[in-house]
Amino acid sequence: MKCEEITKLLETLSPKKYASTWDNVGLLVGRKEKEVHKVAVALDATLTTIEKAIREDVDLLITHHPMIFSPVRQINEEHISSKKILTLAENGIAYYAMHTNFDTVGGMGELAAGQEYLNLSETEPLIFESDEVEGMGRGGYLPTKMTAEEVAAYVKEKFGLSFVMIYQSEKMKCKQFDKIAVLPGSGKGEIKEIKAKGYDLYLTGDFGHHPGIDAMDMDMTIIDATHYGLEHIFVSFIAGYIREHCTDIDVIEIDDGCPFQII
């Protein structure tokens, strides 16, 4: 099966045109005519991931986060991004990224809010960049009312995480929440929009100290599951999607876990 056939299948799920203007998605390394017999799916194209793909004799690597964002002026070993590009090319591995187009259509928010994970009801999209598409993130009702600590335990169980972080003022600790907003990835920039939609409980990642304090002062509770925590579900979902539609392709999943630890 040619690389182009697989990428067209991925773009049927999440068209490239719905990626944010600052993003970089699509076939970033390799030839579209390349014959593909084995695919690897990962969250990030780290050197460890690329080395595993080489050992597994992979023809196409698919990730959620693009490896290339800034302009690359030299393809050599002097810079980490160019070293990765060179390593992929030398080993005949094509590389494809589907990022904010998958966040918007297809897609990460719907998956996180769905039955396999949060199991929310009466869901609605949260962030709209275009009237044409469903939008990023989801808000909806939890299966039952819970405190923030109970929701945190629920998130850890459903997403297979060892930890999450909670930003919450003392007066909110006994509050039971019946609904939640979830925006996988980095969601601190959307706090005002989430609050305006009537959500006091917000599950996201990469939140940070000062935005956390601001959220507490807004009587909001934030559960920060890290950038990895809510997005690693991309790996099994896309691997399953390819297996379903490309029965002659061997697919492996590469998940190295959260890139940092809290000790």
C-alpha positions as CSV (number, residue, x, y, z in Angstrom):
1,M,0.0,0.0,0.0
2,K,1.4,3.4,-0.9
3,C,2.0,6.1,1.7
4,E,-0.3,8.4,-0.2
5,E,-3.2,6.0,0.2
6,I,-2.7,5.9,4.0
7,T,-2.4,9.6,4.3
8,K,-5.6,10.2,2.3
9,L,-7.4,7.8,4.7
10,L,-6.1,9.9,7.7
11,E,-7.2,13.1,5.9
12,T,-10.7,11.7,5.4
13,L,-10.9,11.4,9.2
14,S,-9.2,14.8,9.9
15,P,-8.8,17.0,6.8
16,K,-5.6,19.1,6.9
17,K,-7.5,22.3,6.0
18,Y,-8.9,22.3,9.6
19,A,-5.5,22.6,11.2
20,S,-4.7,26.0,12.9
21,T,-2.8,28.4,10.7
22,W,0.3,28.2,13.0
23,D,0.4,24.4,12.8
24,N,2.4,22.0,10.6
25,V,0.5,18.9,9.6
26,G,0.7,16.3,6.8
27,L,3.5,14.3,5.3
28,L,6.6,16.1,6.7
29,V,9.3,13.6,5.7
30,G,9.3,11.1,2.8
31,R,7.8,10.3,-0.5
32,K,4.1,9.8,-1.1
33,E,4.8,7.0,-3.5
34,K,6.7,4.9,-0.9
35,E,5.4,1.4,-0.3
36,V,4.2,0.9,3.3
37,H,4.0,-2.5,4.9
38,K,4.4,-1.4,8.6
39,V,3.2,1.7,10.4
40,A,4.1,3.0,13.9
41,V,1.8,5.4,15.8
42,A,3.1,7.6,18.6
43,L,2.3,10.9,20.4
44,D,5.7,12.5,19.7
45,A,8.6,11.8,17.3
46,T,11.3,11.6,20.0
47,L,14.6,10.1,19.2
48,T,13.7,7.1,21.3
49,T,10.5,6.7,19.2
50,I,12.4,7.0,16.0
51,E,15.0,4.4,17.2
52,K,12.2,2.0,18.0
53,A,10.7,2.5,14.6
54,I,14.0,1.7,13.0
55,R,14.4,-1.5,15.0
56,E,10.9,-2.5,14.1
57,D,11.6,-1.9,10.4
58,V,8.7,0.6,10.1
59,D,8.0,2.3,6.8
60,L,5.7,5.1,8.1
61,L,5.7,6.9,11.5
62,I,2.5,8.8,12.4
63,T,2.4,11.2,15.4
64,H,0.0,13.7,16.9
65,H,2.5,16.5,17.7
66,P,4.5,17.6,14.6
67,M,8.3,17.2,14.9
68,I,8.9,20.2,12.7
69,F,7.5,23.7,13.7
70,S,10.3,26.2,13.1
71,P,12.1,26.6,9.8
72,V,14.9,24.1,9.4
73,R,17.8,25.6,7.5
74,Q,20.3,22.8,7.6
75,I,19.8,19.0,7.6
76,N,22.7,17.7,9.7
77,E,23.4,16.4,13.3
78,E,24.0,19.9,14.8
79,H,20.4,20.5,15.8
80,I,17.9,18.0,17.3
81,S,15.1,18.5,14.7
82,S,17.4,18.2,11.7
83,K,19.1,15.1,13.3
84,K,15.6,13.5,13.5
85,I,14.8,14.4,9.9
86,L,18.1,13.0,8.7
87,T,17.7,9.8,10.7
88,L,14.2,9.2,9.3
89,A,15.3,9.8,5.8
90,E,18.5,7.7,6.1
91,N,16.3,4.8,7.3
92,G,13.6,5.2,4.7
93,I,10.9,6.1,7.2
94,A,8.2,8.5,6.0
95,Y,6.7,10.7,8.7
96,Y,3.2,12.1,9.0
97,A,1.7,14.4,11.7
98,M,-2.0,15.1,12.4
99,H,-2.3,17.7,15.1
100,T,-4.9,20.5,15.5
101,N,-6.9,19.1,12.5
102,F,-7.4,15.9,14.7
103,D,-8.1,18.1,17.7
104,T,-10.9,19.8,15.7
105,V,-12.3,17.0,13.6
106,G,-12.1,13.4,14.2
107,G,-11.0,14.0,17.1
108,M,-9.3,14.3,20.5
109,G,-12.1,16.1,22.4
110,E,-14.8,13.7,21.3
111,L,-12.6,10.7,22.1
112,A,-11.7,12.0,25.6
113,A,-15.4,12.8,26.4
114,G,-16.7,9.5,25.0
115,Q,-17.8,6.3,26.6
116,E,-14.3,4.7,26.8
117,Y,-12.9,7.6,28.9
118,L,-14.9,10.3,30.7
119,N,-18.3,9.0,29.5
120,L,-19.9,12.4,29.5
121,S,-23.5,13.0,28.5
122,E,-25.2,16.0,26.7
123,T,-21.8,17.0,25.3
124,E,-21.0,20.2,23.4
125,P,-17.9,21.5,21.6
126,L,-16.0,24.2,23.5
127,I,-13.7,26.1,21.2
128,F,-14.6,27.1,17.6
129,E,-12.1,28.3,15.0
130,S,-14.6,27.9,12.1
131,D,-18.3,27.5,11.7
132,E,-17.6,24.5,9.4
133,V,-16.3,22.1,12.0
134,E,-17.3,20.6,15.3
135,G,-14.7,22.5,17.4
136,M,-12.0,21.6,20.0
137,G,-12.7,20.1,23.4
138,R,-16.0,19.0,24.9
139,G,-18.1,19.9,27.8
140,G,-20.8,17.8,29.4
141,Y,-22.3,16.0,32.4
142,L,-20.3,13.6,34.5
143,P,-21.8,10.1,35.1
144,T,-22.5,11.2,38.7
145,K,-21.8,14.2,40.9
146,M,-18.3,14.2,42.3
147,T,-15.9,16.4,44.2
148,A,-12.7,17.5,42.4
149,E,-10.7,14.8,44.2
150,E,-13.1,12.1,43.1
151,V,-13.0,13.4,39.5
152,A,-9.2,13.4,39.7
153,A,-9.2,9.7,40.8
154,Y,-11.7,8.9,38.0
155,V,-9.5,10.6,35.4
156,K,-6.4,8.7,36.6
157,E,-8.3,5.5,36.3
158,K,-9.8,6.1,32.9
159,F,-6.7,7.5,31.3
160,G,-4.2,5.2,33.0
161,L,-2.3,8.0,34.8
162,S,-0.2,7.9,38.0
163,F,-0.9,11.5,38.9
164,V,-2.8,14.7,38.1
165,M,-2.6,18.2,39.6
166,I,-5.5,20.1,41.1
167,Y,-5.8,23.9,41.4
168,Q,-8.6,24.6,43.8
169,S,-9.4,27.2,46.6
170,E,-10.2,26.0,50.1
171,K,-13.8,27.1,49.8
172,M,-14.4,24.9,46.7
173,K,-13.0,21.6,48.2
174,C,-16.4,20.3,49.3
175,K,-18.2,21.3,46.1
176,Q,-19.7,18.5,44.1
177,F,-19.6,19.0,40.3
178,D,-22.1,17.6,37.9
179,K,-20.4,18.8,34.7
180,I,-16.9,19.3,33.4
181,A,-15.1,20.9,30.5
182,V,-12.2,18.9,28.9
183,L,-9.7,20.3,26.5
184,P,-6.8,17.8,25.9
185,G,-3.4,19.3,25.4
186,S,-2.5,22.8,26.6
187,G,-5.6,24.7,27.7
188,K,-4.6,27.6,29.9
189,G,-5.3,30.1,27.0
190,E,-8.9,29.2,26.9
191,I,-9.9,29.7,30.5
192,K,-12.1,32.7,29.9
193,E,-14.1,31.0,27.2
194,I,-14.6,27.9,29.4
195,K,-15.8,30.0,32.3
196,A,-18.1,32.0,30.1
197,K,-19.8,28.7,29.0
198,G,-20.7,28.0,32.7
199,Y,-18.0,25.5,33.6
200,D,-16.4,25.6,37.0
201,L,-14.5,22.4,36.6
202,Y,-11.9,22.2,33.8
203,L,-9.8,19.3,32.8
204,T,-6.8,20.1,30.6
205,G,-2.9,20.1,30.7
206,D,0.1,22.4,30.8
207,F,-1.7,24.8,33.1
208,G,0.9,26.4,35.3
209,H,1.3,28.4,38.5
210,H,-0.1,31.9,37.6
211,P,-3.0,30.7,35.4
212,G,-3.9,28.3,38.2
213,I,-4.0,31.1,40.7
214,D,-6.2,33.2,38.4
215,A,-8.5,30.3,37.9
216,M,-8.9,29.8,41.6
217,D,-9.7,33.5,42.0
218,M,-12.4,33.0,39.4
219,D,-13.9,30.2,41.6
220,M,-12.8,27.6,39.1
221,T,-11.2,24.2,39.8
222,I,-8.6,23.0,37.4
223,I,-7.4,19.4,37.0
224,D,-4.1,19.4,35.1
225,A,-3.5,15.9,33.7
226,T,-0.4,17.1,31.8
227,H,-0.1,17.5,28.0
228,Y,0.6,13.8,27.7
229,G,-2.1,12.6,30.0
230,L,-5.2,13.3,27.9
231,E,-3.6,13.0,24.5
232,H,-1.8,9.6,24.6
233,I,-5.2,8.1,23.7
234,F,-4.4,9.3,20.1
235,V,-2.0,6.3,19.8
236,S,-4.4,3.5,20.3
237,F,-7.2,5.3,18.4
238,I,-5.3,5.9,15.2
239,A,-3.6,2.5,15.3
240,G,-7.1,0.9,15.5
241,Y,-8.4,3.2,12.7
242,I,-5.6,2.0,10.4
243,R,-6.0,-1.6,11.4
244,E,-9.7,-1.4,10.5
245,H,-9.2,0.3,7.1
246,C,-5.9,-1.3,6.0
247,T,-6.1,-4.9,6.9
248,D,-2.8,-5.7,5.0
249,I,-0.8,-3.2,7.0
250,D,1.1,-4.2,10.2
251,V,0.6,-1.5,12.9
252,I,2.5,-1.0,16.1
253,E,1.9,1.4,19.0
254,I,4.8,3.3,20.6
255,D,3.9,4.9,24.0
256,D,6.8,5.8,26.2
257,G,4.6,7.4,28.9
258,C,4.7,10.9,30.4
259,P,8.0,12.6,29.7
260,F,8.4,13.7,33.3
261,Q,7.8,12.3,36.8
262,I,6.6,13.9,40.1
263,I,8.7,12.4,42.9
